[in-house]
Amino acid sequence: MASPLVLAVDQGTSSTKALLVDAEGRVVARAAVVVPETQPRPGWVEQPAEELWQSVRRAVAGCVAPEHAGRVAGVAFSTQRESLVLWERRTGEPAGPLISWQDRRTADRCHELAASAELVRSVSGMPLDPMFSALKARWLLDTYDPDRRRSRAGELCLGTVDSWLLSRLGGRHVIEVGNASRTQLLDIRTGGWDARLLDLFAVPAEVLPEVVSSCGPFPAVRGLAPLPDGVPVLAVMGDSHAAMFAHAGWRPGVVKATYGTGSSVMAIGGPPDAPGLCRSIAWDLGAGPVHAVEGNIRATGRTVSWLAELFDVPADVLLAEAADPGDVHFVPAFGGLGAPWWEPEASPVITGLTLGTRRAQLVAAALEAVAFQVEDVVAAVDQAVGRVRVLMADGGLTRSARLMQLQADVSGRAVARSGEHDLSALGVADAAGLAAKLWTLDQLETRHRPADTYRPGIDEAERVRRKAAWHAAVRRARPPQEGSST
């Protein structure tokens, strides 16, 4: 009898990927579908919510051959996290666009709510920042239900991408607890919506989904041909959380960096209040919530794709051109700066330009910006969980060996690049296999996932010099600090 399969769907910012995984954890098929985004105004980033669902359907159809459909024991979803959708409960039609986690239209609201920043951080684990969902929720409701009448009557549903996709399958309005913890509306100690935060952000409880664990219960599959209706959804995780799980991130001391459109540096554990970092729920597989510290960077892979768009050159061609950046530094604060600075008003800057600067130097400076931003967060994680000696790396941008060596050089620590770039999908597949009893945690502990290791190639004096030059550029990007003469 043919062995069972797990279908993992990773709905990310720029694409939706589907992986079919066998009982030994091997990928037997995969497919990917590009997802568009628009910038209708400066600082606004949107995606068509219905297109996300259709991209899932196309990715599944491209991945699952009809002869394999009957072997699929269950489906798992990993999803982009803080992005938010408002839709009609009765028809399932979106009331407006998906507002991306990259969107900063609500930056001014941060100033208005500044007096409540400590409450927000202490309850939600996160700084008051437009990246998180709460301010997006307020904007959507102010725009499409200003008096909140329809929300309180239960006519509208508000949710993150996991909640939106699950709604297309039918059943209850639900959200996975790790994704819920990124909304900034959840008390991460209790795992429930917090009345003080709902009041602060003017979000009626009736419009929100029910919070469930990472293994559900979720609605079963419907309308995902060639899968038969009724196949169970076994696991759901935020994409960064799923990547952490794939790195065996339940082990103490594992620290990972995911290099996607933006980047997430995460470690399990840590203190309740780690300077420069967020605290969220990584997952709950039935034994209770597992908490993590995390730093989020807004623009890493997006920096490279922006340059590719600017020069009208494919990103892989552009990366191959990278040369010595010289004294050029690029701080890609397109939507402000995330961790560890949390400066929504920061502006992009490029320093060190001369008449001799060429495209190759700008590309190299962009790659250095990725490595320096990640290292700034890893340094904060050092303080929270102890010395990080090996950084586990995954995500599409890790295909650049130059970037991985840069990361090792500026960090002064080894970088282990995963041999599998689609680690978010594999991580949530691992969790689904546990739920289906296809494997055990002990078997996952011993599952071999190949990695390439990069070690520092510069001395400490050079590392200190380069970091100082980078931080000088960051100071130019940040707004003047109180008491500063600049």
Secondary structure, 3 states (H helix, E strand, C coil): CCCCEEEEEEECCCEEEEEEECCCCCEEEEEEEECCCECCCCCCCEECHHHHHHHHHHHHHHHCCHHHHCCEEEEEEEECCCCEEEEECCCCCECCCEECCCCCCCHHHHHHCHHHHHHHHHHHCCCCCCCCHHHHHHHHHHHHCCCCHHHHCCCEEEEEHHHHHHHHHCCCCEEEHHHHCCCCCEECCCCEECHHHHHHCCCCHHHCCEEEECCECCCCCCCCCCCCCCCCEEEEEEHHHHHHHHCCCCCCCCEEEEECCCEEEEEECCCCCCCCCEEEEEECCCCCCEEEEEEEECCCHHHHHHHHHHHCCCHHHHHHHCCCCCCCEEECCCCCECCCCCECCCCCEEECCCCCCCHHHHHHHHHHHHHHHHHHHHHHHHHHHCCCCEEEEECHHHHCHHHHHHHHHHHCCEEEEECCCCHHHHHHHHHHHHHCCCCCHHHHHCCCCCEEEECCCCCHHHHHHHHHHHHHHHHHHCCCCCCCCC
